[in-house]
Amino acid sequence: MQRAREEEAAPAERRRKFEEVAVPERADRYETLVRDFRWEIPERYNIAADVCDRWALSEPDRTALLVLGPDDRPEPVSYGRLRSDSLRLAAALAARGVGPGDRVAVLLPQSVAVVVTHFAAYRLGAIALPLAGLFGEAALRHRLADSGACAVVTDAPGLAKLERLRADLPDLATILSVDGAGEAAENFFAALESAPDGFATRATGPDDPALMIYTSGTTGLAKGALHGHRVLLGHLPGWSVMHGFPPEGTGLMWTPSDWAWAGGLLNVLMPSLRLGMPVVAKASGRFEPEAAFRLMADLGVTHAFLPPTALRMLRGVADPRQTFDLSALRNIASAGEALGAETFDWARDALGLTIGEAYGQTECNLVLASSARIGVARAGATGKPVPGHRVAVLREDGTEADADESGEIAVRAPDPVLFLGYWRQPEATTKKFRDGWWMTGDQARRDADGYIRFVGREDDLITSAAYRIGPAEIEACLCAHPAVALAAAVGVPDPLRTETVKAFVTLRAGFSPSDALATEILAFAKARLSAHEVPRALAFRDTLPMTTSGKIIRRQLRDEPA
């Protein structure tokens, strides 16, 4: 088993300690928050000790998770149980040779075991490696082999995949299954029961490695983004902004997003638990709009994090407040892709809520956000820099773009949410920095009031007749048509213009594909978009290719035969 920490060295300017984390208190104005905010990063910091023990030691019976089983009956799980189980799991893993710097994979749907395994890894000083259950064998093989993971906690479906990969994973020595022992796996719960008491949580520092999430791999193989323990503290200000500044220890949070995704894990799960807000855990399959509304109504969910794709699907439910009791719902937050003005306006009209939108990346997450609570909310705009983060829109020469001029989103280093580096790829890490700025590769425009509007990933931009076109505005426009449920816009080769825009759409219930409907949708777009943005072709699809985080995989659509 590989025992070295194998932490990639980061430039000193990104590795220095930060001045003392203060979560923004409720405030009336954005400018006040920005002016008064100061980071407070302690010299010793461990995510498990902070998130779990701060509540478990004072209120052990306090509810941390509300777990929904197959019958949807809610079962409360306390902070005390999470502490006890994670200490036992840490001891069990240590007894099997897992130590500081080792990678511990988590291949599970939303469940108690996900949280317990994360906490156990942090207590060990190991590195938690979240993996989505929807990953195929190739994706799992790459992530487990590249990371050198020595242990994994999984279930029966995950175990079935792993058993076919074992020959390719020489470092993987320990597999624990929550569904019982198998030929290659031990029983997770038996391992906990037999573990010794008295495990001592490691006294880690904020820059010690804690978490590695693989990027989606829009170009080339996915890379492991390695984060220090401070990443949790770095998310707290943005969490407060996007979720509307809920008072500590109140509310109930839910997201259908996989906790293996940075959005599900760091925009929702860990910050919510840290601030005493219970989180609903449900092993979800396909997202069903009516079931989502019913869940929020039945449980009295107060805060929800719903990716733009999920929100667009919810738009297909007529008069939701007439059908479901959503009186408890106080805030909806969203991130992952551009939300679009139409979905923003729909939420205000249909739900009476102003969505708190946010932006970030696996490497540097939750640095832009909006919140009506502090007067930062505008249809079609992602928001403004979260207090504590310096974010700019830069030209290629490194100068700041003028208002309404497109440029690249950049984040000033050092920053608590900024990763330590790409796993075993120091050159790839260095290439992403320019003059002290983390260059995201995402295009945006800043308006005269300081709002930043996401245009698109550099990889997804369409070049047509010298125009650089982002897909977000086109897709938002198409989704405003009453027949369209989801839309994607990509560039296809054109001998005259380099590329032209092609649209792919899925339809709402009650509509069927036809040439007449395609013509109608294209005419709808032509009346609302700039001439160079209008799709010249449209194709209907039953589904669109999605990442596990709900983002459209546009490259698959681009690669389709003409």
Number of C-alpha atoms within 10 A of each C-alpha: 13 15 14 10 16 13 17 16 13 16 13 9 11 18 17 12 19 18 11 11 21 15 22 22 14 15 13 12 12 19 12 13 19 15 10 10 17 17 19 15 19 15 14 14 20 25 25 27 20 15 22 27 19 16 24 21 13 11 13 19 15 19 21 27 25 23 19 19 13 8 6 11 11 16 14 18 18 20 27 21 19 25 24 17 23 26 28 23 30 30 26 23 23 17 12 13 15 25 23 21 22 28 29 32 28 27 26 27 24 25 18 19 24 21 22 23 26 26 29 29 33 30 28 28 27 25 30 28 28 27 27 20 20 17 15 11 13 10 14 20 19 16 21 25 16 15 23 20 24 25 24 28 24 26 24 16 14 24 24 13 17 24 13 11 17 14 9 13 17 14 17 22 17 18 22 24 26 18 16 14 18 15 7 15 23 18 17 21 18 15 17 19 13 12 20 15 12 9 18 11 19 17 16 21 20 25 21 25 28 32 23 29 23 23 18 18 10 14 9 7 13 16 22 24 23 27 30 25 25 28 25 24 25 28 24 23 26 30 26 24 30 29 30 23 20 20 13 12 15 13 19 23 27 26 28 23 23 24 27 24 22 26 27 22 19 22 29 25 24 25 22 28 21 24 21 23 26 26 26 26 25 21 14 14 9 6 14 14 17 16 10 15 19 17 18 24 19 13 16 17 23 22 24 23 26 24 25 23 24 19 19 26 17 22 20 17 14 11 12 17 15 9 13 15 15 21 13 16 20 18 24 25 27 28 28 20 23 25 28 24 16 18 22 23 18 19 18 12 12 15 19 14 18 24 30 28 34 32 26 21 18 22 22 24 22 28 27 24 31 31 26 18 19 18 13 19 21 21 17 22 26 27 26 26 24 26 24 23 24 16 19 24 24 22 17 9 7 14 11 15 19 15 15 15 14 19 23 25 23 24 22 18 20 21 24 29 26 25 26 26 26 25 21 18 13 14 10 13 19 14 10 13 16 13 9 14 19 23 20 18 15 20 23 25 24 23 14 10 8 15 23 27 23 27 24 21 18 14 14 22 20 24 19 20 13 11 13 15 22 24 25 23 21 24 23 23 21 27 25 21 16 13 21 22 20 24 28 24 31 25 24 22 15 12 7 9 12 14 18 23 23 19 23 22 25 21 20 15 10 6 12 11 15 11 10 8 14 16 13 14 22 18 13 16 23 17 10 13 15 10 10 17 23 22 23 13 15 19 15 18 14 9 12 19 15 13 13 17 22 19 17 20 16 20 15 13 19 16 10 8 6 6
